[in-house]
Amino acid sequence: MSKEMKPNGIEKLGLDNIQRIYYNLSYDELAAHEVNHGECKLSTSGAAICDTGIFTGRSPKDKYFVDQEPSNQHIAWGEVNKPVEKKVFDKLFDKAKKQLSGKDIYVTDVFCGASKASRRSIRFISEVAWQAHFVKNMFIRPTEEELENFEPDFTVYNACKTTNGDYEKDGLNSDVFVMFNIEENVSIIGGTWYGGEMKKGIFSMMNYWLPLENKLSMHCSANVGKDGDTCLFFGLSGTGKTTLSTDPHRELIGDDEHGWDENGVFNFEGGCYAKVIDLDERSEPEIYHAIRKDALLENVIHDDNGRVDYEDGSKTENTRVSYPIYHIENHRPSMEAGHPRNIIFLTADAFGVLPPVSKLTKEQAMYYFLSGYTAKVAGTERGITEPVATFSACFGEAFLPLHPTVYAKLLGEKIDEHGVNVYLVNTGWTGGPYGVGKRMSIKDTRACIDGILNGAILDSEFETLDTFNLDIPKTLENVTTEVLNPRNTWEDTDKYDKALKKLAGMFVENFKKYQTENSAFDFSGAGPKL
């Protein structure tokens, strides 16, 4: 970016005595700042390595929205979306501005959303070079021409070096604060250096703005085939969302956050943010080779020469890398595609109950979308010997400012309007629960996905899985037939039937929260029947 260019509207930022403004620096300029300031080292692959301090993940208990009209009429208040008084926000906003005043700052202007009809212009302000690098990687990089007339729709003040010593008096959780003032289009961050707060903060805002315009915001990955057939992959961590959407025969639209407007599907981001714990070149070559110059590694352990040990999780298991999406060879340059032909919900069912693939009705799609189920293997805690069910509404409950049914209703409308096929794919266990059965083979999972994408599954004869009422194919090309119906894979079918009913009970119990008197709709009938 040219040195002479200055951000528009800098006088409106409310910062005093700003020294130098580093505006939308190039990758080479950022690398020089990071190394010269001692913020980063360079790895042997050329990627920068940063340390995010004591926080190596988000601080969800420190996230607040200002309680004011009209946004407070839309926000679903609760554990995820906690209210804060305007006067407390204003006090901390002054604190953040004071922290960023009187020094050199990095100003980075970017877009969120590849669709020009739906995107937002976002401005990030920080005093840390690697944080400017992170948002340059993660968001869509404007051209010089676009920057000339850039006016931010929303501004993030990242004052990570300040904390709130008065948090108890203010009725807050800790001295860390991540706060959103929707009416003033401002967010402030204090006390945590973790870059993911900026990424997920803007995702939360897109999840507020877009549904109010009748556009769906989604926590999913997406790819598109040569015939223009778009596919969405929803799934919680560990279900294979990133791995299965990265397909050598299909272009990657994006790996994490998307919108669906009147023109089709579009990526919110201009980059990828991947976990790198235990990363190896053979199993995930695309991510491995994306870690090169301009990529930014977080919290990885390395030697004095910059050689990274990806197996070392001694600082955190949440070691990560951000990189621009063009580091993935098979990416779609426009980061947009048409309306989806297929939607896949991925779940890693460690109870070994769900089939490897089942076709859902629209009502079932809304039910399983609202449920957002996977099961985690709790092998790290003593005394826990069986899997733990996890339900996260819309496969991303932590980032939903509106009630989950708002997103589910929109999904149902779009499935109807565009005639989308929806499938539930279990990448978890077969032949028994974790510890007895075995993990579904990647070969069988890939064959199920291929059958969905090439349409072969629609030619199958289906049977119904008891209790869950799921339609499962009796045969599918390149998939072992006995695997398709999970009951056939268990040695003891009585044990299977008990496990099936137990999991069904968990679904029923979880879904009760959507069956209140003022529910927008009730699709509990599309779920398991006990």
Disulfide bonds with the S-S distance in Angstrom:
none
